[in-house]
């Protein structure tokens, strides 16, 4: 089951609060391309945070793998949040 919430993109001078939230790494090792996978800490919603390193392909692979694992384990769907100030995806 795919759950999509559509919204329009817009520019804000200040970052969203979620962009400033504290995170902790899900895995300690770094990927060869520098992608980091974390989760939010002490935030009102559960979320994974993906920060791209040098490889957008690696980032896409990590996000796709996480989506499949969430679906296989029947976890509630998450909506991605993409921040353009740096390559970060929070789902």
WOHU-V843375 format. One record per residue. SS is DSSP state (h for helix, s for strand, l for the rest). NEAR is the number of other ideal C-beta (glycine too) atoms within 8 Angstrom. Layout:
ss=SS near=NEAR
ss=SS near=NEAR
This chain:
ss=l near=4
ss=l near=4
ss=l near=6
ss=l near=5
ss=l near=5
ss=l near=3
ss=l near=4
ss=l near=3
ss=l near=4
ss=l near=4
ss=l near=4
ss=l near=6
ss=l near=3
ss=l near=3
ss=l near=8
ss=l near=8
ss=h near=6
ss=h near=10
ss=h near=9
ss=h near=6
ss=l near=10
ss=l near=7
ss=s near=9
ss=s near=7
ss=s near=8
ss=l near=7
ss=l near=5
ss=l near=3
ss=l near=4
ss=l near=7
ss=l near=11
ss=l near=6
ss=l near=11
ss=l near=11
ss=l near=14
ss=s near=10
ss=s near=11
ss=s near=12
ss=s near=10
ss=s near=14
ss=l near=8
ss=l near=5
ss=l near=9
ss=l near=2
ss=l near=5
ss=l near=5
ss=l near=12
ss=s near=11
ss=s near=12
ss=s near=16
ss=s near=10
ss=l near=15
ss=l near=12
ss=l near=5
ss=l near=12
ss=h near=7
ss=h near=7
ss=h near=14
ss=h near=15
ss=h near=8
ss=h near=8
ss=h near=12
ss=h near=12
ss=h near=8
ss=h near=8
ss=h near=12
ss=h near=9
ss=h near=8
ss=h near=8
ss=h near=10
ss=h near=9
ss=h near=6
ss=l near=6
ss=l near=4
ss=l near=6
ss=l near=3
ss=l near=8
ss=l near=9
ss=l near=8
ss=l near=8
ss=s near=10
ss=s near=6
ss=s near=11
ss=l near=4
ss=l near=6
ss=l near=7
ss=l near=7
ss=s near=12
ss=s near=13
ss=s near=12
ss=l near=12
